[in-house]
Amino acid sequence: MDLLDRLLAGGVVITGDLSLCIADVELVRISLRALLTSVEAATEGILT
């Protein structure tokens, strides 16, 4: 639990790519990015 608290206090960015291919032809490509942080850490960054 301590590790999770430390990660959320500083923020964690998760990235990923998803692609749909048929017969080696790329039809759809989606790039995803998510920022995970605690509400307290996010509001401190906005207010300071």
GROMACS elastic network, one bead per residue, 0.5 to 0.9 nm:
[ bonds ]
;  ai    aj funct       b0    kb
    1     4     6  0.51891   500
    1     5     6  0.63186   500
    1     6     6  0.87778   500
    2     5     6  0.51132   500
    2     6     6  0.63018   500
    2     7     6  0.87284   500
    3     6     6  0.51465   500
    3     7     6  0.62283   500
    3     8     6  0.86754   500
    4     7     6  0.51235   500
    4     8     6  0.61379   500
    4     9     6  0.84984   500
    5     8     6  0.52658   500
    5     9     6  0.60570   500
    5    10     6  0.87985   500
    5    38     6  0.84968   500
    6     9     6  0.51425   500
    6    10     6  0.64982   500
    6    11     6  0.84453   500
    7    10     6  0.54563   500
    7    11     6  0.57306   500
    7    12     6  0.62931   500
    7    36     6  0.85371   500
    7    37     6  0.75523   500
    7    38     6  0.89735   500
    8    12     6  0.67078   500
    8    36     6  0.65156   500
    8    38     6  0.51890   500
    8    39     6  0.89412   500
    8    41     6  0.78484   500
    9    12     6  0.88823   500
    9    37     6  0.62613   500
    9    38     6  0.59670   500
    9    39     6  0.89361   500
    9    40     6  0.79400   500
    9    41     6  0.57133   500
    9    42     6  0.86964   500
   10    37     6  0.68423   500
   10    38     6  0.83370   500
   10    41     6  0.72218   500
   11    35     6  0.68177   500
   11    36     6  0.55792   500
   11    38     6  0.73786   500
   11    41     6  0.79588   500
   11    42     6  0.85778   500
   12    34     6  0.81589   500
   12    35     6  0.57335   500
   12    36     6  0.51294   500
   12    37     6  0.64434   500
   13    33     6  0.68616   500
   13    34     6  0.56308   500
   13    36     6  0.63128   500
   13    37     6  0.88008   500
   14    32     6  0.79939   500
   14    33     6  0.56353   500
   14    34     6  0.51447   500
   14    35     6  0.64445   500
   14    36     6  0.78644   500
   15    31     6  0.75294   500
   15    32     6  0.55131   500
   15    34     6  0.64739   500
   15    35     6  0.88998   500
   16    30     6  0.83914   500
   16    31     6  0.59629   500
   16    32     6  0.51183   500
   16    33     6  0.65760   500
   16    34     6  0.89945   500
   17    29     6  0.72188   500
   17    30     6  0.57619   500
   17    32     6  0.60831   500
   17    33     6  0.89124   500
   18    28     6  0.80719   500
   18    29     6  0.57250   500
   18    30     6  0.50838   500
   18    31     6  0.64087   500
   18    32     6  0.79468   500
   19    26     6  0.68581   500
   19    27     6  0.74646   500
   19    28     6  0.54819   500
   19    30     6  0.62101   500
   19    31     6  0.86297   500
   20    25     6  0.84482   500
   20    26     6  0.59500   500
   20    27     6  0.56226   500
   20    28     6  0.50824   500
   20    29     6  0.64738   500
   20    30     6  0.88630   500
   21    24     6  0.57894   500
   21    25     6  0.52280   500
   21    27     6  0.55435   500
   21    28     6  0.71949   500
   21    29     6  0.88370   500
   22    25     6  0.53157   500
   22    26     6  0.66754   500
   22    27     6  0.72531   500
   23    26     6  0.83935   500
   26    29     6  0.72854   500
   37    40     6  0.83897   500
   37    41     6  0.67051   500
   37    42     6  0.66812   500
   38    41     6  0.53297   500
   38    42     6  0.62723   500
   38    43     6  0.87509   500
   39    42     6  0.50901   500
   39    43     6  0.61455   500
   39    44     6  0.85533   500
   40    43     6  0.53760   500
   40    44     6  0.62239   500
   40    45     6  0.88241   500
   41    44     6  0.51665   500
   41    45     6  0.64415   500
   41    46     6  0.89280   500
   42    45     6  0.53189   500
   42    46     6  0.65575   500
   42    47     6  0.89041   500
   43    46     6  0.50461   500
   43    47     6  0.61007   500
   43    48     6  0.85425   500
   44    47     6  0.52436   500
   44    48     6  0.60303   500
   45    48     6  0.55341   500
